[in-house]
Amino acid sequence: MDNREEKVNAVYEDIEKNLILLGATAIEDKLQDGVPDAIANLALADIKLWVLTGDKQETAINIGYSCRLLSDEMVDIFIVDADDFAEVANQLRRFREAIANVLAHSQGTTACTVIRFENDFNAAETPVDPSGGFALVVNGHSLVFALDPSMELLFLEVACQCKAVICCRVTPLQKALVVDLVKRHKGAVTLAIGDGANDVSMIKTAHIGVGISGQEGMQAVLASDFSLAQFRYLERLLLVHGRYSYFRMSKFLRYFFYKNFAFTLCHFWFGFFCGFSAQTLYDPNFISCYNVFYTSMPVLALGIFDQDVNDRYSLHYPKLYTPGHSNLLFNKKEFLKSLVHGVCTSFTLFFVPYGSFYESINKDGLNMDGHQILGTVVSTLLVLVVTAQVALDTSYWTICNHIVIFGSVAFFFALTLFINSNFIASKYIGVFRMTLSSPTFWITCILVLTILLIPIISVRFYYVHVHPTLSDRVRLKQRRMRIHSEPSEPQIMLPQIMRRPSRRKSMRSGYAFAHQEGFGRLIMSGKIMKKSKSSSIGNNMLPPLLPGTITNYRPTIKV
């Protein structure tokens, strides 16, 4: 039927007149408790929030205001609602220029000096507006053209410079395509959360899928990686458990590399004195037990229980989450630090005992500069140093940390004494007891621990008190409150927002009637299908989707 929408509206006008209103019926779909606060805290953690919904445009905008994604302090809200390829491209270009002019004015530059997204696509930071920011609202019909390969970079550039993005009247496949677009071009870790069957494809496409169990079935929960009862629990999942997981795993990896560099590189220094004959410095039994018994449990406890601040402060200071965005706690620089630390530790562990026991004798007149004595001293000092280092790295002490740290050292001494006793045939019989009875050994222990630990403590003291991070300041505040008084609820220090007179009068309505047609026309047009690989060989750029164009398309969902 041609001009169906106009004819339906004409019928509405013809029927709906001279009527007596007897009553009205409304369906209320309220937000869950805590959703606005959760979204506000996630935004403070510099997490980009995009809303992909099947609701109509007016409803989606009202939801954006209710969730605090949209506000009257924003510079402008851009609405993409064109129905053809060229007009959508013109709208996006016009919005890009508007954003560039505002940013240029606020930064004291001209519009032509603003870096374009295509020229610096992998930039670490995208220019953002220092004032109220922008918002982008796109409907499903316009999103069909915006996701075209020839326009997706322009759409992504505009969207990434906006504080909030709302895509309304989108189909389940379009939700997955938007997530896939961000994954492919931004290289960001994506999380998709939904509660219905129409969110399954989006949840499976994202790196992390979260399903909300509710009244719309269990399809989203069954397809997700995590299941939540309410949306507000996402705040704790990310800001507490997610941050703790990254914090602990980063510490675990840094320490694990350090202790193994310190262990292995001692053989390198020993090679200069054994002609690189592949002779081992340590007792073979020590080599077998080092990573299994002596040093495994302390680092495991570090990776399970450690935390810099408690969960309440993690929720009340969302900015603590931001180091994970740039991977500041474990990267190439941190790996290099662990390598250098391990090299210095191994150098000290080998050469200080070597110099201390060189041509030395014990009280009985026996030589103490043999290979067995040196290997035993170095292995003992290695366990003491790496265990002391994990104790320094531990920010949150529990009873388990005390047990495994002190228990590992005690277990090392007990097992080494047993292995070097007369009960087991070993070439190191009596060596450990002879080492412990030597005053030189204990003086060497004090000297090595002082050389290796004092610089670490001094550097950390300097950075905590002179160049503290946000985590250091929050941890100091937490410690002071624990000492001086009962812990009270910490206050969130929100940035002060300068309110400007609104450029437009707020005309938001709390009601959104569904007189618009649904997805039938869009689905039958075939515009939301992805082109098959067989028809696009040798041509990576798909042609613009124009009305009336017949092409070979098939639905595809990337999981």
N, C-alpha and C positions, 0 to 999 in steps of 0.2 A: 504494500500500500504506500503510495507516494504521499509525502507531507502528513505522515500519521500523527506526529506530535501536535501540529497545528490543528488538525481536525479533532483530535481528542480534546484539546483545550477549548475549541469552539463548542463541543458537546457539553463540556463542564459548564461553560457560561450559559448555555441554553437551559440546562437542567437546574443548576444551583441558583435559583432566583425565586423570590416570593415565598421563601420557606420560613417556617417557625422553628427556632432552635429549642429543642426539648432537652438536650443534654449533650455531653461530650465524653468521649472515652480516650484515655491516654495510657501509653505503656511507658513505664519508668525504667530506665536502664542506668542506674546510678553507678558511679565509680566505687570501687572497693575502698574500704577504710585504709587510710595511710598512703594512697597512691600519689597525691600531690606532693607530700613531704618526701616520699621516696624518690620521685623524679627530680625534685629540687636538689636533693643531696647527690644524686648521681650526676646531675649537671655540674655541681660544684667540684666533683671529682674529675672534670674535663672528659666526661664520657659523652660522645655524640649520640643524641637520641633522635631516631626517626620513627614516625608513626605511620604504619601501613594498615589501612582500614578499608573495609567495604562500605562504610557509611557514606552518606551524601556529603557534599561539601560543607553545607551549613552546620550539620551535626559534627563533622570532623573539626571545624574551627572552634565550635563551642567546647568540644572535648579538649582541644588544645589550650584554651583559656582555663578550663577547670583543672587541668593537670599542671598549670603554670608553665607550659611550654611556650605559650604566647602571652604577651603582656602589652599593655598600652604604652610602655616605655620603649618599645621597639621602634627603630627608625622607620621601617616599612614592612608590610607583609605582601609578598609577591604572590599573585595567583595566576597559575598557568591553566587556562581553560579553553584553549583554541582547539579547533576540530580538524585542522589540516597541518601537514608537515611544515610548510613555509611559515605559517603564522606562529607555530610553536617555536620554531627556530628564532623568529624575530623577537618574540617575547623573552626568550632566554638571553638573547644578546642584549636586549634593552635592559634587562635586570642586571646583567653583568656590568654594563657600563654604569648603571646607577650605583652599584656597590663600589665600583672602582672610584667613582667621583667622591663618594662619601669617605672612603678610606684615604684617598689622596688629600682631601681637605683636612681630615683629622690628623694625618701624619705630616702635613706641610709639604706635600709633593704634588706633582701634576699627575693627571690620569694616565699619561703615557708611560710613567715610570713604574706603574704597578705591574708586578710580574704576572704574566699570563699563565694559566694552568697548563696549557699544552707545552709551553717552553720549559717549564720547570716542574714536570709532572711528579717527580719523586721527591719533592721538597719536604723537609722534615716538618715544616709548619706552614699552614695556609693562612694568609692574612685574615684577620678577624677585626670586626668593628669594636673599638674600645668603648662605645656607648651602649645603647640598648640592643644592638644587633639587628639582624634581619630574620625573616621567616619565609619559607617557601611552601606554597600549597599547590599540589598538582592533582588533577583528577585523572581517572583511569583512561579516558579517551586521549588526553594529551600525553599521558605516560607511554602510550603505545609508540608515539613518534619520538618521545624523548629517549627511549631505550633503543632506538635504531642505532646501529654501529656508527653511522656517520654523525650522530648527534649526541651520543652518550657521554663523550668527554665534556662537551659544553654543558650538558645537564649536571654532570658530576661536579664540574667547577663551580657552578652557581650554588648547588646544594651544599658543598663543603664550606662555602663562605657564609652560610646562613647558620644562625644559632639553632633553629628548629626547622625540621622538614616534615611535612604531613602529606602523604599520598592517600587520597580518598577515592572511593569507587574503584578500587583495584581488585583484580581477580587473584585467586590463589597462586597462579603461575606468575603473575606480575610481581607479587611479593617475593617469590624466589628469585626472579630476575634482578630485582633491585639489590637484594643481598649479594647475589653473584657479581653484580657490577662493582660494588664496593670491594669485594674480596679480590677481584682481578686487578683493579687499577689502583687502589689505595694501599694494598698490602696490609690492611688492618685486621685485627682479630675481631670477628663479628659474633654477636650474640643475638639470637632471635627468641622472643618469648611470645607465646600465644596460648589460647585456651580452647580452640575449636578445630574441627577437621579441616577447615580452610587454611589453617596455619601450618599444616603438616609439611608441605613442600618447603616453606620458608624455614621451618625449624631444622629440616634435614640439610638444607643448603648452607646454613650458617656453621661457623666453626663450633659454636656451643649452642645447643638447643635446650630451651627451658619450657616445660609444659606446665600449665596451671590446671589443676584438677578442679572442676566446677560443674556447672549445670549443662555444659555443652558437650558432654561425653568425655571419653578417655583417649580419643585418638591422638591428641597433642601430647599427652603424657606418655603414651606408649612409644611415640616417635622421638622423644626428647632424651637428652643426656641427664638432665636434672628435673625433678618434679617438685613443684611448690603448691601449697594450698592457696596462697594469695599473692598478689603482685608485690605487695610491700615487703615480702620476705626476700625479694631479689636484692634489696639494699644490703641486707646482712650477708647474703651469699657472695656479693662482690666485694663490699667494703671491709668485711671481716674475714670470711673464710678464703675468698680469692686472694686478698692481700697477704694474709698469713701464709697461704700456700706458696706464693711467689717469694715472699721474704725468707721462708724456711728453706725452700729448694735452692735459692741463690746462695745462702750461707752454707748449705750442705755441699754444694758443688765446689764452692771456693775452698772450703776446708779439705774436701776429699782430694782435690788436685794438689793442694799444698802438702799434705802429709805424705802423699805418694811421691811427689818430687823430692821431698827431703829424704825419704827412704831410698829411692832409686839412685839419686845422684851421688850418694856416698860411695857407691861402687865406681863411679867415674873418677873421683879423686883417688880412690885406692888403686885404680889402674895404673897410675903413674909410678907406684911403688912395687907393683907386681908384674911390671912389663906387659900390662894388658893381656895377661894370660887367661882371662875369664875366671880366675879364682874369686870366690865370693868372700866378702868381708864378714858377713854374719854367719852365725850358726844356722845350718839348714832348717833346724826346728823353729828358729825364730822367724825365718822367711815364710814358713808355712803358717805360722800363727799370727803374724803381724796384722794382716787385714781381716782375719777371721775372728780372733779373740781379743787382741790387745787394743785395737783402735776402732773397732766397728761399732760397739755399743754407744760410746759417747757421741759420735757424730749422728747416729740414728736417733738418739734422744734429742739432739739439737734440731734435727729435721722434723720431729714430731711435736715437741712441746714449746719450742722457742717462740717468743713474741716480743716486739719492742714496746708496744703499748697495749693496754687491755682492750677488750672489745667495745666498751662504752666510748672510749676516746677514739677508736677507729671509726665509729659511726658519727661522732660529733665533729670530727675533723676530716671531712672527705678528701681534702687535698693530700692526705697521707697516701692516697691511692695512686697519685700521679707518677711517682717514679717508675711504676710498672709500664706506663705508656712508652717511655723512652728506653726501657730495659736498662736502667741505671745500676741495678744491683748485680747483674751478671752480664758482662759483655766482653769484648776483646780486651778492653783496658783492664777490667777486673781479672781476667784470666792471666794477662801479662803480670799483674801484681802478684798473683798467686805463684806464678813461675819464678819471679825474682825472689820472692820470699822463700820459696823452697830451695832455690840455689844458695842463698845466703845461709839458710839454716843448715843445709848439708855441708857447706864449706866450714862453718864453725864447728859442727858436730864431729867432723873428721880431723881437722888440723889442730884444734885445741887439745883434745885427748892425745893426739899423736905427739905434740910438743910436750905435754905434761908427763907422759910415760916414756919419753925417749931416753934410753939408757938408764932407766930407774930400776931400783931394787926394793924389795920389801924388807920388813924387819928381820926376816930369816935369812936375808942375803940372796934370795932368789930373784932372777931377772923378771921385770914386769913390762918389758917392751916387746913381747911376742905377739904373733898374729892373733892368737886366741884371746889374750887379754885385751888387745885393741878392739877386736870385734865385739867382745862382751861389753866393754865400756861404751862404745858408740851405740850399740843397740839399746842399752839401758838409758842412756841420755836421750836417744831418739824417742822412746816411749814417754819419758818424763816431759820432754819439750812439747811434743804434739798434744799430749793430754793437757798440759798447762795452757796451750794455745786454744784448745776447744773450750776450756774454762773461761778464758778471756772473751771468746766469741759468744758465750751464752749470755743472753740478756734477761732471760726469765728462768729462775732456778726453781725446780720442783724436787720432790723427794727422789724421783727417778733419776734426775740429773746427778744428784749427789751420789746415789748408789752406783751408777754406771761409771762415773768419772773416777771416784776414789776406788771403786771395786776393780776397775780395769788395771790400775797401777798395782793394787794388792795381788790381783790374779797373776799379773806378769811376774812379780817377785816370787810368788809361791810356785808357779809352774816352772820357772827357770831354775829355781833351787831343786825342784824334784827332777827335772831333766838332767841337770848336772850332778846329780847325786850318784851314789854307788848302785842304786836300784836299776838303773838303765845304762846299758853299754853305750857310752858316748865318748868321743875324743875330748869333750869339754868337762870331764869329771873334775870337780873341785875348783874350776876356774872362777865360777861366780862367787863362791864363798871367799876365795882369795882376793877377788876384786873388792868385795864389800868390806873386807878387813883392812884395806889400804886407805890411809888418810888422804893420799893423793887423789883417790877417786872422789871423795866427798868434796874436797876443795875444787876439783874440776867440775863437779856438778853445780856448785854454787856459781862458779865463774861462767859456765856455759849458759845457765838459766838467766844470769844477769845480763850477759851480752845479747841474748836473743829476745828477752821479754821486756827489758826496760825501754829500748827504743820503740817497741810497739805500743806500750802504755803511754809513753811521752807523746807520740804522734797522735794517738786517739784523744788524749787529754787536750792537746792543742786544738784539734778540729772541733771537738765538742764545745769548747769554751770560747774559741775565737771565730770559727766558721761553722756554727751549728746548722744542721738541717732542720726541717720542720719536725721530723721524727725525734731529733735530739731535744728540741724545745718542749715538745709535748711530753716526752718521757721525763724531763726534768720537772715539769709542772706536776705530773702524776706522782713523782717521788716526794715532792714538797707537800702535796696534799695528803699523802699517806703518812708523812711524819708529823705534820702540825695539827691535823684535824682528821675527822672522819671524812672519807671520800664523798664528795657531793657531786651532783650532776654537773658535768662540765658544760660550759656555755659555748654555743657555736658563734664564732666571730665571722659574721657575714660581711662581705664588702659593702661599703656604703654606695648606694645608687642615687645619683642625682636625678631627680624627677624633672622632666621637661614637659611643657604644655603639649598635649597630644595633638598630632597633626590632623587627626580625623576624629569625628565624633563616634563614640562606641555605639553601634547599633546591633549588638549581639542579642539574639533571642534564645530563650531556653527551650524552644520548641523547633522541631525539624520534621515537617510532614513529608511523606514519601509518595508524592504524586509523580515523581520522575520515573521513567522507565528503567528497568534493570539492566542486566548484562546480555539479554538475548540478542539484541542488534549487534553488539560488539563481538560476541562469540561467533555469530553466524557470518560476520564479515571476514573471519580468518586472519585478522590483523595481529592477534596475540600469539600466533604460532611462530615457532622458530624454524628457519629454513633448514632443510636437510643438508647433510654434508655432501651428498652425491651431486646436488645441483649447484654447489658453491665452490667446486674445485677450481683453483686458480683465481678465485675472486673472493678475497677475504672481506670486502666491504659489501654489505647487502644494499640493494637499491632502496630508495625511500619508499615507505609504505604509502601508496596513494590509493584513494578510493577507486574501485573498479579494476585494480590490477590483480591478475590471476597468477599466482606463483605456487610453487610446490613447497608447502610447509607441513611440519609435523610437530606435535607438542613434545617438549623435552624438558625434563626436570633434572638438574644436576644435584647429586647427593654427595 
